[in-house]
Amino acid sequence: MSKKWGDHKMLADMHIHTTYSDGGSTPGEIVGMAKSLKLEAIAITDHDTLAGIKPALHEGLVSGIEVVPGIELGSYSQGEEIHILGYLVDLGDRLFLAKLAALCEARIYRMERMVEKLQGLGFPVTMKMITDISGCGSLGRPHLAAAMIKIGAVKTIFEAFEKYIGEGRPAYVTRYKMEPVEAVALIKSAGGAPVLAHPGLNRSEHLLEDLIKAGLTGIEVYHPSHSIDQSNYFKRLAWQKGLVATGGSDYHSPGHKEGNRFGMITVPYSVVEELKKRAG
């Protein structure tokens, strides 16, 4: 049974990935799933790309589901990955699009180096295999893991990460990431509403004041990885700092290591309305 925070009938899942990054469902399929769950709105938040937004917007208009444009930017601070969600950015902002293009190039370069390492370990993985799997999506390690499954090197994505491509493993290569403050400022400059993603997964609280100064709008209070105690803590923190308390399922695919969790976490539609007020 899905977790529903509050008794509101109009609900939104504000953290969803599609085939345009490392998700397993197309934007159209995502909208269809949202309709079947009777959600009022969804946010498409692919990693470092806006490419899935327009297809989702089109399907949303047809199906009567509001699609909130979003993105999830990776950043790095003191040895930890810090993810920043950006909602309602201007899809035509030139500076934002130029930065995304640079991030895309960094992903390609990293993938090429990881492929080289795996080949050095004796695995016949190629970039073509990975791009065939990713299609038009933003390249990520799950695509590489899928290629390793295809050649029989591993049985699961989890095994690929644990043995070869996870941090500290023999084929791992670091990727350029922005500083968290830079990511927040970039989203803000593109007219968006920046939100600190799943803070329970890292030690990001010490960055909060600097992120707020840069334009942080909210905290992802509700996330499948958060315990009830963590969610309550981050909800209080959001209230104390005047930030929007948002949340979502962080859905990737039914075969994701965390399982099929589409719609597992929803928030009242009033969260969407508040983000709209604070965007820009």
Order of alpha helices (4+ residues) and beta strands (2+ residues): beta-beta-alpha-beta-alpha-beta-beta-alpha-alpha-alpha-alpha-alpha-beta-alpha-beta-alpha-beta-beta-alpha
